[in-house]
């Protein structure tokens, strides 16, 4: 195998006992559908959620559950996993497709999925204590940023609409196109007294957030 995984071990400061776990965590199904990283990604997602939840519980003992939940969502989403993955140049070690496909830009989702799979692999190979130390170190700056309360656009819009109109915002699915692995979703949202504000995203949730943000900007509530 051409890739030098020793460099990744140096970056993560994790010396794998079972190198096969490390390689599998970086193997996309287009490269090997039998030994892909999908199950490790599933495991890593849960391990990441546990470790970050525990840390938030420790550093914010007086916060309400709803606020902790928002902080958790901010810290463990695909976008954050992508940022963390790129901080250790994880994309350089991903096994995807054939030699020609390797020349194309690897999709962000694949990179963030590999980040979760790597966490799953570290957990199986090294145990909970080691993977916890790894996560807390690599997520350190993001945990520091979580001292601010992050309220997403959909939540802000919902709170505004309920306060002003006693009604929820109205969302409408306008378009669902593109291939299954890279969909394009178009969504519209309006309030009792507004027109529809439309936005596109890679998922329904993403499109709704963008549409809500546009509407909030229009009423100067963002």
Residue pairs with C-beta under 8 A, 6 or more apart in sequence:
1 23
1 95
3 92
3 93
3 95
5 19
5 22
5 23
5 26
5 93
7 93
8 22
8 88
8 90
8 93
9 15
9 16
9 22
11 88
11 89
12 88
12 118
12 122
12 134
12 138
13 134
14 122
14 125
14 126
14 130
14 134
16 22
16 121
16 125
16 126
17 125
17 126
18 124
18 125
21 40
21 121
21 124
21 125
22 118
22 121
22 125
23 95
24 35
24 36
24 37
24 40
24 117
24 121
25 37
25 40
25 44
25 114
25 117
25 118
25 120
25 121
26 37
26 90
26 93
26 94
26 95
26 114
26 117
26 118
27 35
27 36
27 37
27 95
28 36
28 37
28 94
28 95
28 96
28 97
28 110
28 114
29 36
29 37
29 38
30 96
30 97
30 101
31 95
31 96
31 97
32 95
37 113
37 114
37 117
38 117
39 120
40 116
40 117
40 118
40 120
40 121
40 124
41 113
41 114
41 116
41 117
41 120
42 120
43 120
43 123
43 124
44 115
44 116
44 117
44 118
44 119
44 120
44 121
44 123
45 76
45 116
45 119
45 120
47 119
47 120
47 123
47 128
47 131
47 135
48 76
48 81
48 116
48 119
48 135
49 72
49 76
51 131
51 132
51 135
51 136
52 72
52 75
52 76
52 135
52 139
52 143
53 68
53 72
54 132
55 136
55 143
56 63
56 68
56 71
56 72
56 75
56 146
57 68
59 143
60 67
60 68
60 71
63 71
67 149
70 149
70 150
70 151
70 152
70 155
71 146
71 149
71 150
73 152
74 80
74 146
74 150
75 139
75 142
75 143
75 146
78 108
78 109
78 112
78 113
79 112
80 139
80 142
81 112
81 113
81 115
81 116
82 108
82 111
82 112
82 115
83 142
84 115
84 138
84 139
84 142
85 91
85 111
85 112
85 114
85 115
86 111
87 138
88 138
90 111
90 114
90 115
90 118
91 106
91 111
91 114
94 106
94 110
94 111
94 114
96 102
96 106
96 110
107 182
109 202
119 131
119 134
119 135
122 130
122 131
122 134
123 131
136 143
152 209
152 212
153 209
153 210
153 212
153 213
153 216
153 222
154 169
154 208
154 209
154 212
156 212
156 216
156 221
156 222
157 169
157 189
157 191
157 212
157 215
157 216
157 221
158 168
158 169
160 191
160 216
160 219
160 221
161 167
161 168
161 169
161 191
161 192
162 168
164 191
164 192
165 191
165 192
165 193
167 191
167 192
169 189
169 190
169 191
169 212
169 215
170 189
170 190
170 191
171 187
171 188
171 189
171 208
171 211
172 187
172 188
172 189
172 190
172 196
173 185
173 186
173 187
173 204
174 186
174 187
174 188
174 198
175 184
175 185
175 186
175 200
176 183
176 184
176 185
176 186
177 183
177 184
177 186
178 184
182 202
183 202
183 203
184 200
184 201
184 202
185 200
185 201
185 202
185 203
185 204
185 206
185 207
186 198
186 199
186 200
186 207
187 198
187 199
187 200
187 201
187 204
187 207
187 208
187 210
187 211
188 196
188 197
188 198
188 211
189 196
189 197
189 208
189 211
189 212
189 215
190 196
190 197
190 215
191 215
194 215
194 218
194 219
197 211
197 214
197 215
197 218
198 211
198 214
199 207
199 208
199 210
199 211
199 213
199 214
200 207
200 210
201 207
201 208
201 209
201 210
213 222
216 222
